[in-house]
Every structure is written in structure tokens, then in C-alpha cells.
Amino acid sequence: MRLLIDDAFAAKPYTVPISSGWVSAPDGVAVSLVERLTGDEVAPDDAALVSSSELRRLHPTHEVIPDVAIVADGVGAAAMRTPVRPDEIASTPVRLLDAGGAAELLARATVQPFYGITPTAWVRDDDAPEASRAEVVIVEGAETLREPEGGFSEDLARAWFIWTAQPVVSHVLVVPNELPSEEAGKIVRFLADARSVGLERRREWRSQLAEREGVGRDRASAFWAAQRFTLAEDDRPALLNLLAKGSRGTPSSSPLTVQFREGTSAE
């Protein structure tokens, strides 16, 4: 079977050990690291560590395993950039600058309800006329942690936490509904081992990553300190709340329920 992993900045504790060869995939599992992995790329018989936004497509065919996830406690990998203070903007197109599903989900959940800014359009095409008029730009990943050249930068995970008192569940592990427990356990153990090695060897790769991406050491340290890598019981309603609020105004509806598979762990 295939295991697809969204190669996002926040997923590096999983992906660096895999790409560096520090861990080996289990027999019978083909692992692929995919930038900006979407639900359309995940087949019904694939497992995937994917943006939470993709549950809107995958929840009928896949279950969430809580033992592997990415959860941000107040410091995240999505930010809103504005040329003036956010409270000085009434309405504007919102430009999604290389923003993936998790960043868009969080932006749609916070830009209007929290900041009071009415989006007149959500723009992905940089050549669209609205792009040049956008006073709100959503950035993701390492760019979130870089100092902006001008204007203001708002951490959307922080905004979400202030508004809801909940963390941001940005990524979840999904497996096919019919996948046998033994096979699911193999996937969980592999990713847990990768995460364990990644955290144990974090001094080897975090400083190199920060330097390569032009991120200050203090900002990088604060970011990594706020990330968790399993889904606690209290994180489940936070996930559903983010899906509900972040799906407003989109063709995709939020799933009424998400099936969690119990009893599968890294032990």
C-alpha cells in the first residue's frame, strides 16, 4: 500500500528522518513525500498524513488515527500579512500566497470572524486582477516565521486560540476504513519511530533548516516548542470546530462527523 505524507514545514519531524534515511519504511509500504498533498491525490486504499482540510473529501473513505498528528498550541505555520493594522481594513480580496489547505482553512475561520475583515474574493491566481488589490495576504510554512519587509504579520494559530481557546490541528493521519488493524499499526509505528528519531536528532536538522529558510533562532524555537504530534482527546472537538468554521463560504461542506479509529497505537 501507499503512505503519502504532506511535506509541510510543520511536518519536518516526520519527513526529515524519512528523507535522510534515518528510518526505513515497513515491508509492503511505499512512502512518498508530497508537497501540498491534497485529498484528490489520496486513493481510497492509501494511508496519508494530510492537511486537516482534506478530511472534507476523505472522511467517507478514511478514519483518523489519533496517535499521529500535527497540533499547534498558539504558534502555527500560517500568517496573515497586511500593509496596515488589521483593524484599519474593512474589506479586501484575500490573496493565498502559496498557501495550502490548512492555511486556507485557518484563514477562512479567522479573517472575518476574528479580525472583522470582509473578504471580497479568495485569490490563488497571482495574475488575477484582485491579487494586486489584496490588502490581506496569507502565507504558510517557513515564510510565516520570517520577518516581513513591511506592514504587519498576524499568526493565525494565535488568533484562533484567542478566539476559541483551542489549538490548531493542522495535519492528521488517515487510513482506509477497511484497512486491517495489523496494517494500520504498521503505519502508526513507522511514523511514530520517524517522529521519535526526528525529535531525538532535532539539533542536527532544526538549526540547518532555520538557516536555510532564513528564520531567526528564537522564532524557530518558539514555533517548534508549540507543536505537538499526537491528537489528544480534547483536540478532537478543536479539529471539528476548525473544519466547520473554515469551510464556510466554500463548495466543500464540513463533515458532520469524523471517524476516529481507536485501539491502534505505536506500542
Secondary structure as the mmCIF struct_conf table of DSSP 4:
data_model
#
loop_
_struct_conf.conf_type_id
_struct_conf.id
_struct_conf.beg_label_comp_id
_struct_conf.beg_label_asym_id
_struct_conf.beg_label_seq_id
_struct_conf.end_label_comp_id
_struct_conf.end_label_asym_id
_struct_conf.end_label_seq_id
STRN STRN1 ARG A 2 ASP A 6
HELX_RH_3T_P HELX_RH_3T_P1 PHE A 9 ALA A 11
HELX_RH_AL_P HELX_RH_AL_P1 LYS A 12 SER A 19
TURN_TY1_P TURN_TY1_P1 SER A 20 GLY A 21
BEND BEND1 TRP A 22 VAL A 23
HELX_LH_PP_P HELX_LH_PP_P1 ALA A 25 PRO A 26
TURN_TY1_P TURN_TY1_P2 ASP A 27 GLY A 28
STRN STRN2 ALA A 30 VAL A 34
TURN_TY1_P TURN_TY1_P3 GLU A 35 ARG A 36
HELX_RH_3T_P HELX_RH_3T_P2 GLY A 39 GLU A 41
TURN_TY1_P TURN_TY1_P4 PRO A 44 ASP A 45
STRN STRN3 ALA A 47 SER A 51
HELX_RH_3T_P HELX_RH_3T_P3 SER A 52 GLU A 54
HELX_RH_AL_P HELX_RH_AL_P2 LEU A 55 LEU A 58
TURN_TY1_P TURN_TY1_P5 HIS A 59 THR A 61
STRN STRN4 HIS A 62 ALA A 72
BEND BEND2 ASP A 73 GLY A 74
BEND BEND3 ALA A 77 ALA A 77
STRN STRN5 ALA A 78 THR A 82
BEND BEND4 PRO A 83 VAL A 84
HELX_RH_3T_P HELX_RH_3T_P4 PRO A 86 GLU A 88
STRN STRN6 SER A 91 LEU A 96
BEND BEND5 LEU A 97 ASP A 98
HELX_RH_AL_P HELX_RH_AL_P3 GLY A 101 THR A 110
TURN_TY1_P TURN_TY1_P6 VAL A 111 TYR A 115
STRN STRN7 THR A 118 VAL A 123
TURN_TY1_P TURN_TY1_P7 ASP A 126 ASP A 127
BEND BEND6 ALA A 128 ALA A 128
HELX_RH_AL_P HELX_RH_AL_P4 PRO A 129 ARG A 133
BEND BEND7 GLU A 135 GLU A 135
STRN STRN8 VAL A 136 GLU A 140
TURN_TY1_P TURN_TY1_P8 GLY A 141 GLY A 141
HELX_RH_AL_P HELX_RH_AL_P5 ALA A 142 LEU A 145
BEND BEND8 ARG A 146 ARG A 146
HELX_LH_PP_P HELX_LH_PP_P2 GLU A 147 PRO A 148
BEND BEND9 GLU A 149 GLY A 151
STRN STRN9 PHE A 152 ASP A 155
HELX_RH_AL_P HELX_RH_AL_P6 LEU A 156 THR A 164
BEND BEND10 ALA A 165 ALA A 165
STRN STRN10 VAL A 168 PRO A 176
TURN_TY1_P TURN_TY1_P9 ASN A 177 GLU A 178
HELX_RH_AL_P HELX_RH_AL_P7 SER A 181 GLU A 200
TURN_TY1_P TURN_TY1_P10 ARG A 201 ARG A 201
HELX_RH_AL_P HELX_RH_AL_P8 ARG A 202 GLU A 213
TURN_TY1_P TURN_TY1_P11 GLY A 214 GLY A 214
HELX_RH_AL_P HELX_RH_AL_P9 ARG A 217 ALA A 225
TURN_TY1_P TURN_TY1_P12 ALA A 226 ALA A 226
STRN STRN11 GLN A 227 ARG A 228
BEND BEND11 THR A 230 THR A 230
TURN_TY1_P TURN_TY1_P13 GLU A 233 ASP A 234
HELX_RH_AL_P HELX_RH_AL_P10 ASP A 235 GLY A 246
TURN_TY1_P TURN_TY1_P14 SER A 247 GLY A 249
BEND BEND12 THR A 250 SER A 252
HELX_LH_PP_P HELX_LH_PP_P3 SER A 253 PRO A 255
BEND BEND13 LEU A 256 LEU A 256
HELX_LH_PP_P HELX_LH_PP_P4 GLN A 259 GLN A 259
STRN STRN12 PHE A 260 PHE A 260
HELX_LH_PP_P HELX_LH_PP_P5 ARG A 261 GLU A 262
BEND BEND14 GLY A 263 GLY A 263
#
